[in-house]
């Protein structure tokens, strides 16, 4: 296993480096220590043609001005927090409001917008960061580690660990946009998705969970059997139309570490299987992809990638029927998500 470190640029007198992990199958994963951002995942198609399967930019400057959270770790809380505030133990905390009056993906300068420390380890890279008490409005000094490892079975693992010295909120995720066609040469409408999920969270007009867990049966949200992404894009179902014709919804997972999320693209033959210990995956079909930049020379456009954000539920602090995302003082936060890259069997 190789890990190649290269200079990627400078930010406020801090050095940014890229780390490319290469296994003996020729699969490559490149991550930069700005935002722990995945910039490339190179895997073969059915004809053994190696291509990148995540949307990326060419330069650090592009990532500095990115509004799409492209490939980055987002937190302290992935997703939206209604009104940009919450209460813990009778005390009200006001967060950075960076999505109208709401808080999104950790705020204006969340985990995606900082330079992390990095250490090369066996088979990967361990990134670490100390989020100070009050950063973006969150209480507590939080020490967090995010470790990327690649094995020779073409499996990328992301391990999260954190501790805090004061009760706070935490649920982090990776925000890569996958496109299994390779080098974004086709959109993701003809990708198929299979989810072991019976319920999804209904959203309001601001894309905040209403608290209602809706059944997927007889809706375009039923991926219990393999279904085309295009199904929800062309549907007039209210929840699909609401988010810009597609998906931007949390799905509650029935099971963990059991092939619970499978993405496929028939033309390339590529498959991606995601397994996690998180309770949910937010499926986002890039309905609102900002168009200020190109990706790999391909003009930015809706449906160019799909994010599979494994995490706790957005706005959980305001819903007693959602699993808690509160991290107590001294409690250890741990989470792991595995991404298995493969090929369809004829």
HELIX and SHEET records of a PDB file:
HELIX    1   1 UNK A   60  UNK A   64  1                                   5    
HELIX    2   2 UNK A   82  UNK A   84  5                                   3    
HELIX    3   3 UNK A  111  UNK A  113  5                                   3    
HELIX    4   4 UNK A  135  UNK A  137  5                                   3    
HELIX    5   5 UNK A  230  UNK A  233  1                                   4    
HELIX    6   6 UNK A  238  UNK A  242  1                                   5    
HELIX    7   7 UNK A  316  UNK A  318  5                                   3    
SHEET    1   A 5 UNK A   2  UNK A  11  0                                        
SHEET    2   A 5 UNK A  14  UNK A  22 -1                                        
SHEET    3   A 5 UNK A  28  UNK A  32 -1                                        
SHEET    4   A 5 UNK A  37  UNK A  44 -1                                        
SHEET    5   A 5 UNK A  50  UNK A  52 -1                                        
SHEET    1   B 2 UNK A  73  UNK A  74  0                                        
SHEET    2   B 2 UNK A 173  UNK A 174 -1                                        
SHEET    1   C 2 UNK A  80  UNK A  81  0                                        
SHEET    2   C 2 UNK A 103  UNK A 104 -1                                        
SHEET    1   D 2 UNK A  85  UNK A  88  0                                        
SHEET    2   D 2 UNK A  91  UNK A  94 -1                                        
SHEET    1   E 9 UNK A 117  UNK A 121  0                                        
SHEET    2   E 9 UNK A 124  UNK A 131 -1                                        
SHEET    3   E 9 UNK A 142  UNK A 150 -1                                        
SHEET    4   E 9 UNK A 155  UNK A 164 -1                                        
SHEET    5   E 9 UNK A 333  UNK A 343 -1                                        
SHEET    6   E 9 UNK A 270  UNK A 276 -1                                        
SHEET    7   E 9 UNK A 261  UNK A 265 -1                                        
SHEET    8   E 9 UNK A 192  UNK A 195 -1                                        
SHEET    9   E 9 UNK A 227  UNK A 228 -1                                        
SHEET    1   F 2 UNK A 168  UNK A 169  0                                        
SHEET    2   F 2 UNK A 326  UNK A 327 -1                                        
SHEET    1   G 5 UNK A 209  UNK A 215  0                                        
SHEET    2   G 5 UNK A 199  UNK A 203 -1                                        
SHEET    3   G 5 UNK A 248  UNK A 252 -1                                        
SHEET    4   G 5 UNK A 280  UNK A 284 -1                                        
SHEET    5   G 5 UNK A 307  UNK A 311 -1                                        
SHEET    1   H 2 UNK A 294  UNK A 295  0                                        
SHEET    2   H 2 UNK A 298  UNK A 299 -1                                        
END                                                                             
